[in-house]
Amino acid sequence: MIAPGIAAPQPDPACHVEPASEIRCVLIDSAWGFSALRSEWSSLLRASASASPFLTWEWLHTWWTRLAGSSQLRMVAVRAGTELIAVAPFRTATGTAYLPCLDMLATGAVGSDYLDVIVRRGREAEALPAIEQFLRSQRTTLRLTHLGPSAVADLLADRLQAGGWARTTTAGGTCPYIPLAGHTWDSYLATLGSSHRANVRRRMRALEQKFDVRFERVTDDTQRRDALAKIVEYHDRRFDERGTAFATDDLKAFHDELTRRALDRGWLRMFVLRLDGAIAAVMYGFLYDGTFSFYQHGFDEQFQQHSIGLVLMALSIRAAIDEGAGEFDMLWGVEPYKFLWARQARELRTVLLFPPRIGGQIHRGLYHARRHAKALIERYVS
């Protein structure tokens, strides 16, 4: 039943594909339409090549309701009969020189990595032409951000480029990661540099000698709220408003709702490190599709002399190994401490596609002019 005053999502004419293909493309541009996809989304994502906590319905819907601002939803759902075979999570946003563009949901300060279009494995040949046809009808710049090395969105970009769209690819950051498959804690430690390995063991042993150390996974909502409040407190103390993931009330509301939803779904991995019964540090991450994603951590600075951050990371990696995770992804950022633990990294990319029309040419020219001006300024300042 449809709620009064809320229209059901209707097929967009731009999404029409010949009936013989049995493929239909539906534009989702309402909160109702987004919510209605929830029951199908999880199975689609796990059956795709893009499984990631940042593409779950919970992450994207929470972002949309809390952080989307004035942008408009332009999500594309592709069905083969009644089966959902793809979702392209787009929105309208403001691009270079305030020109409109289509952008990915969950971009910006929240820190979403490995964004992508979500396509059921083996159905790319059916789904991508339908999404491509929709994009051509919109005749506006497409911005694909935070793409991983094997993003399905690259195949979509290839199709558009072959049809005359201009393509620009820029670096989007680095995600160090640790392959864990087949490792025990001891065998993983053996892969580290000798000085770091010795330091890890020494610091863990020293902390256990001085305090009653407990490392506990958050398993209920009271623990979740307490742990989230602590990590927000630690970040507020340590960083100014530009340096914390919890800088605004909207961001705090996002994380409160997101962690509650992730806990309900079973993939929140929030841990508290207690010293003599009191919380001294918090790890905030996710275990999704066999990968532990390290999202944020925080600690009480009074314990910094005990290398509390190092011990927290060690215990988190050990917990991931114990739970059978195949990988520990440290996500975006090249902070030196990450490379004490990780030896491998993935590069993220941003791909812009400008349509073969005058508006696309203008947008492309303004984009490159702005990049050139920025490079000159940086060179002059440095």
C-alpha positions in Angstrom: 0.0 0.0 0.0 1.3 3.5 -0.9 1.1 6.2 1.8 -1.2 9.1 1.0 0.4 11.9 -0.9 3.5 9.8 -1.9 3.7 8.6 -5.5 5.1 5.3 -6.4 8.3 5.4 -8.5 7.4 5.4 -12.2 9.6 4.2 -15.1 11.5 7.1 -16.5 11.1 7.4 -20.3 14.8 7.8 -20.5 15.3 4.4 -19.0 13.1 2.6 -21.5 14.6 -0.5 -23.1 12.9 -2.6 -25.7 10.4 -5.1 -24.2 12.0 -8.0 -26.0 15.0 -7.7 -23.7 12.8 -8.1 -20.6 14.8 -5.4 -18.9 13.2 -2.4 -17.4 14.9 0.6 -15.9 13.2 2.6 -13.1 14.2 6.0 -11.8 14.1 6.3 -8.0 13.8 9.9 -7.0 11.9 9.8 -3.8 12.5 8.8 -0.2 9.7 6.2 -0.5 11.3 4.6 -3.6 14.7 4.4 -1.9 13.2 2.8 1.3 11.2 0.3 -0.8 14.5 -1.2 -2.2 15.8 -2.2 1.3 14.7 -5.8 1.3 16.3 -6.5 -2.1 19.4 -4.5 -1.7 21.5 -6.7 0.6 21.2 -9.8 -1.6 22.0 -7.8 -4.7 25.1 -6.3 -3.1 26.4 -9.6 -1.9 25.9 -11.1 -5.3 27.9 -8.3 -7.0 31.6 -7.7 -7.4 31.3 -4.5 -5.4 30.4 -5.8 -1.9 31.4 -3.1 0.6 29.9 -1.5 3.8 29.9 1.8 1.9 27.5 0.4 -0.7 25.0 -1.1 1.7 21.5 0.2 1.8 22.2 1.1 5.5 25.2 3.3 4.7 23.7 5.0 1.6 20.2 5.6 2.9 21.6 7.0 6.2 23.8 9.3 4.3 20.9 10.4 2.1 18.6 11.2 5.0 21.3 12.9 7.1 24.0 14.4 4.8 22.6 14.9 1.3 21.9 18.6 1.7 20.1 20.1 -1.3 21.0 17.5 -3.8 18.3 15.4 -5.5 18.0 11.6 -5.7 18.5 10.2 -9.2 19.0 6.5 -8.5 18.5 4.0 -11.3 17.2 0.5 -10.5 17.4 -2.1 -13.3 15.2 -5.2 -13.3 15.0 -8.3 -15.4 11.3 -9.1 -14.9 10.9 -8.8 -11.2 14.5 -9.5 -10.3 16.6 -6.5 -9.3 19.9 -6.9 -11.2 21.5 -3.5 -10.7 21.4 -0.2 -8.8 23.2 2.9 -9.8 23.2 5.2 -6.7 23.3 8.6 -8.3 22.2 12.1 -7.2 22.3 15.5 -8.7 25.0 17.8 -7.3 26.8 21.0 -8.2 30.0 20.5 -10.1 32.7 22.9 -11.4 31.5 26.6 -11.7 28.2 25.6 -10.1 27.2 23.5 -13.2 25.0 20.5 -12.3 26.3 17.0 -12.6 25.3 13.5 -11.6 27.4 12.3 -8.7 27.6 9.2 -6.5 25.7 9.0 -3.2 27.8 9.2 0.0 30.6 11.4 -1.3 32.1 14.1 0.8 33.4 14.4 4.4 31.8 11.1 5.6 34.7 9.1 4.1 33.1 6.5 1.8 35.6 4.3 -0.1 35.0 1.9 -3.0 31.9 3.5 -4.3 30.5 1.9 -7.5 27.4 0.9 -9.4 26.0 -2.3 -8.1 25.4 -5.1 -10.6 24.6 -8.7 -10.0 27.5 -10.9 -11.3 27.0 -12.2 -14.8 24.3 -9.6 -15.5 26.6 -6.7 -16.6 25.7 -7.2 -20.3 22.0 -6.6 -19.5 22.2 -3.9 -16.8 24.9 -1.6 -18.1 23.3 -0.7 -21.4 20.1 0.3 -19.5 22.1 2.6 -17.2 24.0 4.0 -20.1 20.8 4.8 -21.9 19.5 6.7 -18.9 22.8 8.7 -18.6 22.7 9.7 -22.2 19.2 11.0 -21.8 20.3 13.2 -18.9 22.9 14.9 -21.0 24.9 16.1 -18.0 28.4 15.4 -16.6 28.8 12.2 -14.6 31.3 12.2 -11.7 32.3 8.7 -10.4 34.3 9.2 -7.2 36.2 6.9 -4.8 36.3 4.0 -7.4 38.5 1.0 -6.5 40.8 -0.7 -9.0 38.1 -3.2 -10.2 35.0 -1.0 -10.1 32.2 -2.1 -12.4 31.6 1.6 -13.0 34.7 1.5 -15.2 32.8 -0.7 -17.7 30.0 1.9 -17.7 32.6 4.7 -18.3 34.1 2.7 -21.2 30.7 2.5 -22.8 30.1 6.2 -22.5 33.6 7.0 -23.7 33.1 4.8 -26.8 29.9 6.7 -27.5 31.8 10.1 -27.6 31.9 11.2 -24.0 35.1 12.8 -22.9 36.8 11.0 -20.0 39.1 12.4 -17.3 40.6 10.2 -14.6 42.4 11.6 -11.5 43.9 10.0 -8.4 41.5 9.6 -5.5 43.6 8.4 -2.7 45.3 5.3 -1.3 43.9 2.5 0.9 46.5 0.3 2.6 45.4 -3.2 3.4 46.5 -6.4 5.0 45.8 -9.8 3.5 44.9 -12.1 6.4 43.7 -15.3 4.8 45.6 -18.3 6.3 47.2 -16.2 9.0 47.3 -16.8 12.7 48.2 -13.8 14.9 51.8 -15.1 15.3 52.2 -15.8 11.5 50.9 -12.3 10.8 53.3 -10.7 13.3 56.2 -12.6 11.5 55.4 -10.5 8.4 56.1 -7.2 10.1 59.4 -5.5 10.3 61.5 -6.8 13.2 61.6 -3.5 15.2 57.8 -3.0 14.9 57.1 -6.6 15.7 59.2 -6.3 18.9 57.6 -3.0 19.8 54.1 -4.5 19.4 54.9 -7.4 21.7 56.7 -5.2 24.3 53.9 -2.6 24.4 51.1 -5.2 24.7 53.0 -7.0 27.5 53.8 -3.7 29.4 50.1 -2.6 29.3 49.0 -6.0 30.6 51.5 -5.8 33.5 50.3 -2.3 34.5 46.6 -2.6 34.0 43.7 -5.1 33.9 43.3 -5.1 30.1 40.0 -6.1 28.5 39.2 -5.8 24.8 35.5 -6.1 24.3 33.3 -6.2 21.2 30.1 -4.0 21.3 27.1 -6.4 21.1 24.1 -4.3 22.3 22.7 -0.9 21.8 23.7 0.5 25.2 27.4 -0.5 24.6 27.1 1.0 21.1 25.9 4.4 22.4 28.6 4.5 25.1 31.4 3.6 22.7 30.3 6.1 20.1 30.0 8.8 22.7 33.6 8.0 23.8 35.1 8.1 20.3 33.4 11.4 19.6 34.7 12.8 22.9 38.3 11.6 22.0 38.1 13.2 18.5 36.7 16.5 19.9 39.6 16.7 22.3 42.3 15.9 19.8 41.2 17.6 16.6 39.7 20.9 15.5 36.5 21.0 13.4 38.5 20.3 10.2 40.1 17.1 11.4 37.4 14.9 12.9 34.9 12.6 11.3 32.3 13.8 13.9 32.6 17.6 13.4 29.0 18.5 12.9 25.7 17.6 14.5 24.6 16.0 11.1 27.7 13.8 11.1 27.1 12.7 14.6 23.5 11.9 13.8 24.7 9.9 10.7 27.1 7.8 12.8 24.5 7.2 15.5 21.9 5.9 13.1 24.4 4.1 10.9 26.1 2.2 13.8 22.6 1.2 15.1 21.6 -0.1 11.8 25.0 -1.9 11.2 24.7 -3.5 14.7 21.2 -4.8 13.8 22.5 -6.3 10.6 25.5 -7.9 12.3 28.4 -6.2 10.5 29.3 -3.4 13.0 32.7 -4.1 14.6 33.1 -1.6 17.4 35.5 -2.6 20.2 36.3 -0.9 23.5 39.7 -1.3 25.2 39.3 -1.1 28.9 42.1 -0.4 31.4 41.1 -1.3 35.0 37.5 -1.3 33.9 37.4 2.2 32.3 37.2 2.8 28.6 40.6 4.0 27.3 40.2 3.5 23.5 37.6 2.6 20.9 37.9 0.9 17.5 35.1 1.7 15.0 35.0 -0.6 12.0 32.9 -3.1 10.0 33.2 -6.8 9.1 31.5 -7.2 5.7 31.9 -9.9 3.1 35.0 -11.2 4.8 36.8 -7.8 5.1 37.4 -5.9 8.2 37.2 -2.2 7.4 39.0 0.0 9.9 37.0 3.2 9.8 38.0 5.3 12.8 39.6 4.9 16.2 40.2 7.1 19.2 41.8 6.9 22.6 42.2 8.8 25.9 45.4 10.9 25.5 46.3 10.3 29.2 47.3 6.8 28.0 49.3 7.9 25.0 52.6 7.2 26.8 51.6 3.6 26.9 51.2 3.5 23.0 47.5 2.9 23.5 46.8 3.5 19.8 49.3 0.8 18.8 47.9 -1.7 21.2 44.3 -0.9 20.0 45.3 -1.6 16.4 47.1 -4.8 17.3 44.1 -6.1 19.3 41.8 -5.2 16.4 43.8 -7.0 13.8 44.1 -10.0 16.1 40.3 -10.0 16.6 39.8 -9.9 12.8 42.1 -12.9 12.4 40.3 -14.8 15.1 37.0 -14.1 13.4 38.3 -15.4 10.1 38.5 -12.2 8.2 40.4 -12.5 4.9 41.5 -8.9 4.9 42.0 -5.9 7.1 41.4 -2.8 5.1 42.8 0.4 6.6 40.9 2.5 4.1 41.7 5.9 2.7 44.8 7.7 4.0 48.6 7.3 3.9 49.3 8.1 7.5 52.7 6.6 8.3 51.5 4.3 11.1 49.3 2.4 8.6 52.4 1.2 6.7 53.8 -0.3 9.9 51.0 -2.8 9.7 50.2 -3.0 6.0 52.5 -3.8 3.0 50.0 -3.5 0.2 47.6 -0.7 -1.0 44.9 0.0 -3.5 44.6 3.2 -5.4 41.2 5.0 -5.6 40.2 7.1 -8.7 37.8 9.8 -9.7 36.4 9.5 -13.2 34.6 12.4 -14.9 32.6 11.9 -18.1 31.5 14.9 -20.1 28.7 14.4 -22.7 29.3 15.2 -26.4 27.3 18.4 -26.4 28.0 22.1 -25.9 27.2 21.9 -22.2 29.6 19.0 -21.7 32.3 20.8 -23.6 31.9 23.9 -21.5 31.9 21.9 -18.2 35.0 20.1 -19.3 36.8 23.3 -20.3 36.0 24.9 -16.9 37.1 21.8 -15.0 40.5 21.7 -16.7 40.9 25.5 -16.3 40.2 25.2 -12.6 42.7 22.3 -12.2 45.4 24.3 -14.1 44.8 27.4 -11.9 44.9 25.3 -8.7 48.2 23.7 -9.8 49.7 27.1 -10.5 48.7 28.4 -7.1 50.1 25.4 -5.3 53.4 25.7 -7.2 53.6 29.4 -6.4 52.8 28.9 -2.7 55.2 26.1 -2.3 
